[in-house]
Amino acid sequence: MNAQLHHLTLDRPAATRLENEQQAIAVARKLAERFGATASRRDHERLLPFAELDALSQSGLLAITVPEEYGGLDVSNAVLAEITAILSEADSSIGQIPQNHFYILEALRTDGTEEQKRHFFARALAGDRFGNALSERGTKTVGHYETRITRDGFGYRINGRKYYSTGVLFADWIAIFALNEADRLVMAIVPKETEGVEVIDDWDGFGQRTTGSGTTILNDVHVGADSIVSHHKGFERPSTIGSVGQIIHAGIDLGIARAAFSEMLEFVRTKSRPWMDSGVERASDDPLTIARIGQIAVRLEAASATLKHAGRKVDRAQIATTEEEVVEATLSVAAAKALTTEIAIEATNTLFELAGTSSVKLGLNLDRHWRNARTHTLHDPVRWKYHVVGNYHLNGVIPPKNGAL
């Protein structure tokens, strides 16, 4: 076996083995309370959350999607999305970092060999973190790649340059996506310290500032054959790889919306002044303000319910992975992604609309919610979610099979 698969992470405490979904949610809430207390400072000073990610590893939450037959909890995707939302409400950068981790675990579940599943699921249960070297700049579209994997004796070599490598700075393992000699997309999983891998902390986006989404340079990186997953196969047949990845993104946006809503309520109750023509003593008694807050609350509830509903459909598609079940899950997750994107933008805008001028002070850093929502919702365009859903219902066109659906 390739020595790369013997890589172990020994410098952190063993991860907790969670026993049920209720415990997982409780652990997420406890961590969120801790993360939320320092989230604004981390954003303002761009302090990368290494200690927080270690706590997340030790909590056992990074193994909640490991299948039961490999010793995992295999939580419902509705629970996965809710845990993501809980963490993202506290700190949306921390909520986003494990998104690629869970995507990789789903890709392994779908197309990994038995040996790969046993090994990498065990590492997830031990608290190891998986990062993603996927996206590239300068290609025709986000779905095109120039990174190549070529044969070299009994193994392979990878050369290329990746951008938006969310989570790689904090990772123990990097899943590198590259085109093989047949132009098929494969996923090669290597230890982060592998020779030829260079991770650069150069992410300078105005939102999601501490996700570590920088550049990964791959210079003649050696990969053993038993570290390679035929990722393209997951999109040549019905699978839930895209749905799992997307439902986590929706959970991140929902968490941002909840955070903005909470900040808005507190500010309006305690600091905002009523408008001079309102005839009331407190901003919280202004009927127009009350109605607007009610609108946001209703849309938050709708987005939450849709996300939970979509999670149950993904569960069914994972059990019975037919074209029909996968399409149902894809459409439902697309709906959830559209609603959570829109409420994240609306809630973060309305925070300032109702809180008033004093809420824009730099010291409050309330703009981080809008910056985070605006940045994260650019991950993939919601306008294409509507197109996919509409084209299916109107013309019977099956949704494309890719990681963005």
Disulfide bonds with the S-S distance in Angstrom:
none
